[in-house]
Amino acid sequence: MAIYGAIIGGAITCYILCRIKKISLLDLLDYIVPSIALGQAIGRLGNFVNVEAYGTETMLPWRMGIYEGGRYIEVHPTFLYELVVTLSIFIFLMIKKEKRKFKGEFACIYLIIYGLGRTIIEGFRTDSLMLGPLRVSQILSIIIFVTFTIIYLFKTNQIKKDAKIQEKE
C-alpha cells in the first residue's frame, strides 16, 4: 500500500512542478514511467534480501524457503512476481517508446498492467490489511486498473474516430 502513497505523492509533486515550469504533465509522466517501473523491479530485490513481502505456503517449483517463527516453510515469492511484472512493464514501454499514440498513454499502460498484476499478486500475500474478503491493496489496484483501462479505451477510440473523420475530409 505504501507504493500507492508514493505514486500519489509523486503525481502531486509532478503536477505542481509542471504547472510552475509550464510542462505537459502527461508528457512528463510518459517520460518517467519506464524508470519508475525499473526502480520498482530493482526495489523488489530488497524484499528478497530482507525476507519480506512473501506469500502463502506453496509446493510450486519456484517456491522460496524461509524460516518463520522458528520453523521452515516454503512460500510464494511474491516480490519475485512483482519484479517480473514491473520489469516486463519497463521492457514493453522501452520497446514501444517511439510509438506513443496519445499523451499519457505510457502512464495508462503502466497503471493498467501494474494494477492488474498487483491485484493478482496481493492475493498470495499474508501481510496485507484486509477489508472484508479482499485486501485493501487489491481494492485500490482494482480501482486503478478499471479507471485507467476505461481512460485508455476512451482515448484509443477517440483517436480512431478522429482518423476516420480525417479520412472522409
C-alpha positions as a printed NumPy array, in Angstrom:
array([[  0.   ,   0.   ,   0.   ],
       [  2.955,   2.312,   0.57 ],
       [  3.666,   2.202,  -3.146],
       [  0.353,   3.903,  -3.877],
       [  1.196,   6.644,  -1.383],
       [  4.479,   7.181,  -3.202],
       [  2.707,   7.238,  -6.573],
       [  0.11 ,   9.75 ,  -5.369],
       [  2.758,  11.937,  -3.716],
       [  4.932,  11.781,  -6.822],
       [  1.981,  12.641,  -9.061],
       [  1.091,  15.697,  -6.953],
       [  4.708,  16.855,  -6.978],
       [  4.911,  16.367, -10.752],
       [  1.668,  18.284, -11.227],
       [  2.938,  21.259,  -9.205],
       [  6.315,  21.213, -10.965],
       [  4.672,  21.054, -14.394],
       [  2.398,  23.994, -13.565],
       [  5.373,  26.078, -12.417],
       [  7.608,  25.135, -15.378],
       [  4.72 ,  25.085, -17.921],
       [  5.441,  21.491, -18.978],
       [  2.786,  18.978, -20.047],
       [  2.157,  16.659, -17.083],
       [  1.168,  13.789, -19.378],
       [  4.381,  14.16 , -21.41 ],
       [  6.434,  14.147, -18.219],
       [  4.641,  11.083, -16.838],
       [  5.128,   9.189, -20.103],
       [  8.818,  10.069, -19.953],
       [  9.404,   8.929, -16.35 ],
       [  7.05 ,   5.928, -16.053],
       [  9.519,   3.412, -17.568],
       [ 12.093,   4.451, -14.964],
       [  9.524,   4.082, -12.19 ],
       [  8.777,   0.523, -13.343],
       [ 12.504,  -0.311, -13.448],
       [ 13.018,   1.227,  -9.999],
       [ 10.171,  -0.867,  -8.604],
       [ 11.682,  -4.017, -10.11 ],
       [ 15.038,  -3.291,  -8.502],
       [ 13.328,  -2.431,  -5.21 ],
       [ 11.741,  -5.893,  -5.058],
       [ 15.247,  -7.33 ,  -4.676],
       [ 15.328,  -5.585,  -1.301],
       [ 12.26 ,  -7.612,  -0.285],
       [ 14.217, -10.762,  -1.125],
       [ 17.256,  -9.688,   0.889],
       [ 15.077,  -8.695,   3.862],
       [ 12.916, -11.853,   3.562],
       [  9.709,  -9.827,   3.417],
       [  6.709,  -9.418,   1.126],
       [  6.384, -13.131,   0.576],
       [  3.197, -15.098,   0.137],
       [  1.352, -18.08 ,   1.467],
       [  2.831, -21.564,   1.672],
       [  3.105, -23.43 ,  -1.631],
       [  4.586, -26.507,  -3.247],
       [  5.16 , -24.856,  -6.649],
       [  8.606, -25.482,  -8.173],
       [  9.638, -21.801,  -7.83 ],
       [  8.765, -21.626,  -4.115],
       [ 11.113, -19.953,  -1.694],
       [ 12.169, -21.47 ,   1.625],
       [ 12.21 , -19.237,   4.706],
       [ 12.25 , -19.534,   8.468],
       [  9.185, -18.035,  10.103],
       [  8.58 , -18.285,  13.818],
       [ 11.394, -20.821,  14.174],
       [ 10.045, -23.22 ,  11.538],
       [ 10.985, -23.759,   7.92 ],
       [  8.25 , -23.092,   5.342],
       [  8.146, -22.766,   1.561],
       [  6.207, -19.794,   0.241],
       [  5.206, -17.885,  -2.889],
       [  7.987, -15.385,  -3.72 ],
       [  5.505, -12.555,  -4.311],
       [  8.316,  -9.997,  -4.517],
       [  9.64 , -12.029,  -7.47 ],
       [  6.217, -11.968,  -9.12 ],
       [  6.118,  -8.19 ,  -8.764],
       [  9.705,  -7.906, -10.037],
       [  8.685,  -9.83 , -13.178],
       [  5.593,  -7.65 , -13.696],
       [  7.41 ,  -4.334, -13.261],
       [ 10.442,  -5.407, -15.301],
       [  8.077,  -6.552, -18.068],
       [  6.35 ,  -3.152, -17.993],
       [  9.735,  -1.439, -18.295],
       [ 10.795,  -3.604, -21.257],
       [  7.43 ,  -3.202, -23.006],
       [  7.466,   0.594, -22.636],
       [ 11.062,   0.842, -23.834],
       [ 10.199,  -1.172, -26.948],
       [  7.122,   0.989, -27.552],
       [  8.772,   4.318, -26.674],
       [  8.648,   5.809, -30.18 ],
       [  5.088,   4.632, -30.874],
       [  3.067,   6.671, -28.417],
       [ -0.437,   7.381, -29.737],
       [ -1.522,   9.986, -27.179],
       [ -0.185,  11.971, -24.248],
       [ -0.473,   9.892, -21.094],
       [ -0.528,   6.574, -22.95 ],
       [  2.514,   5.133, -21.176],
       [  1.2  ,   6.224, -17.784],
       [ -2.103,   4.474, -18.585],
       [ -0.351,   1.298, -19.74 ],
       [  1.806,   1.26 , -16.614],
       [ -1.184,   1.713, -14.297],
       [ -3.299,  -0.862, -16.154],
       [ -0.654,  -3.61 , -16.115],
       [  0.617,  -2.798, -12.633],
       [ -2.911,  -2.564, -11.246],
       [ -3.84 ,  -5.957, -12.693],
       [ -0.582,  -7.581, -11.613],
       [ -0.82 ,  -6.16 ,  -8.114],
       [ -4.431,  -7.334,  -7.77 ],
       [ -3.356, -10.896,  -8.517],
       [ -0.098, -10.834,  -6.531],
       [ -1.736,  -9.402,  -3.408],
       [ -3.978, -12.484,  -3.359],
       [ -0.909, -14.54 ,  -2.423],
       [  0.367, -12.209,   0.304],
       [ -0.035, -12.842,   4.019],
       [  0.863,  -9.447,   5.46 ],
       [ -1.856,  -7.238,   3.999],
       [ -4.618,  -5.186,   5.595],
       [ -7.994,  -6.8  ,   4.892],
       [-11.313,  -5.147,   4.13 ],
       [-13.866,  -7.934,   4.014],
       [-12.697, -10.734,   1.711],
       [-10.23 ,  -8.502,  -0.168],
       [ -7.005,  -6.807,   0.771],
       [ -7.026,  -3.   ,   0.742],
       [ -4.2  ,  -3.066,  -1.814],
       [ -6.314,  -5.286,  -4.065],
       [ -9.248,  -2.889,  -3.856],
       [ -7.027,   0.073,  -4.756],
       [ -5.406,  -1.927,  -7.555],
       [ -8.792,  -2.906,  -8.992],
       [ -9.92 ,   0.727,  -8.932],
       [ -6.73 ,   1.841, -10.676],
       [ -6.946,  -0.982, -13.238],
       [-10.581,  -0.262, -14.107],
       [-10.174,   3.536, -14.169],
       [ -7.142,   3.584, -16.428],
       [ -8.472,   0.824, -18.688],
       [-11.548,   2.991, -19.293],
       [ -9.378,   6.066, -19.938],
       [ -7.112,   4.101, -22.294],
       [-10.026,   2.635, -24.247],
       [-11.728,   6.037, -24.468],
       [ -8.563,   7.71 , -25.772],
       [ -7.801,   4.983, -28.335],
       [-11.417,   5.021, -29.583],
       [-11.248,   8.806, -29.825],
       [ -8.095,   8.541, -31.954],
       [ -9.787,   6.01 , -34.256],
       [-12.827,   8.273, -34.662],
       [-10.627,  11.274, -35.402],
       [ -8.729,   9.266, -38.016],
       [-11.988,   8.22 , -39.726],
       [-13.189,  11.828, -39.788],
       [ -9.904,  12.949, -41.365],
       [-10.161,  10.184, -43.991],
       [-13.593,  11.473, -45.038],
       [-12.312,  15.02 , -45.465]])
